[in-house]
Amino acid sequence: MTGKIVTFGEVIMRLSPPGNRTMKQSHEMEFFFGGTELNVASSLAAMGCEVKHISCVSNDFVGESAVSFIKGFGIDTTFISKNEHPLGLYFLEVGSSVRATRIAYNRLNGSFANIQAGHVDWEKVLEDCEYFHWTGISPGISETAYETLKQGLKTAQKKGIQITTDPAYRSNLWKYGRNGNEVLKELVSYSTIFIGGVNEINEILGTQFSSDKEGFIEACKELKQQIPSIHKIFDKIRIGVTASSQQTQGRALVDGNYFETELLEVNPVVDRIGTGDAFAAGLIYGLIHFDEQKALKFANAACAIKHTIPGDINYSGVDDIMEVMNGNSGGRIKR
């Protein structure tokens, strides 16, 4: 790899009762630091990539702990600013079998929601950058987060950087007056690689394509027609049997060619949070090192293995992911 990967997004604290307990029955909580884009950054760093994360955290011991955690991956935190607002957080009950996982967020007045666009020197941030990754979570949090991201995307586009987007739409965000679908379509127009499927395309374009293979191909063609900057589209499919049993698969349309991976089964599931982020990180790593088909297989394997790791982040290295990708998924003890 010749350049850095830059990610932009919130650093958020997750609070969970231990194991599969509900909050009603627990008197203690475990905490993890994460955040959609930070999960991608941390996973890429665990794979040996040079990563820089841009964010804003609280100016207190909680924010200091978050930055220390990020530095532990070897991620460059130079451009993580601080303000007087509290770090965003969310509460999570891990589901099991027929009981679903439940999440409640407290982030809309947090430190990242109050990030200031003028405080990020994007020209400096994006020096020697090869990939810039963003998701639809960030612009949904606040006007200033949207403006900061837009400035970064404009700068990255001007520099000819590959811009990957997972334009996830979250209806519980977008409380500050902007139309989420319109904003996401605007920001996706700066991007070059789309990580999402039919649901995301329908949300952005206002279309009603079906989720089968033919629908996916037609949706991709329409996306590329309306947003010509997008030249590669990769999708993660998750088939949920129960909360404890999942199957994952990847599919893509690149240069008019459709291809997909085999299904990978994960049973039992330890933690579903961050599996999409693991897919995105695996894809970015794969696109840097492999061709598109192998990159998709690597991303699907990264997604599958994250289901077995507690917390928000995929700590697996390249060798671990390659083993799963190559079919060594028996889980035998390594001695």
Helices and strands as residue ranges (DSSP letters): E 4-8, E 12-16, G 23-25, E 30-34, H 36-46, E 51-58, H 61-71, E 80-83, E 89-93, E 102-106, G 112-114, G 117-119, H 122-125, E 129-135, H 137-141, H 143-159, E 162-166, H 180-188, E 193-195, H 198-205, H 213-226, E 232-242, E 245-254, E 257-260, E 264-266, H 275-289, H 292-306, H 318-325
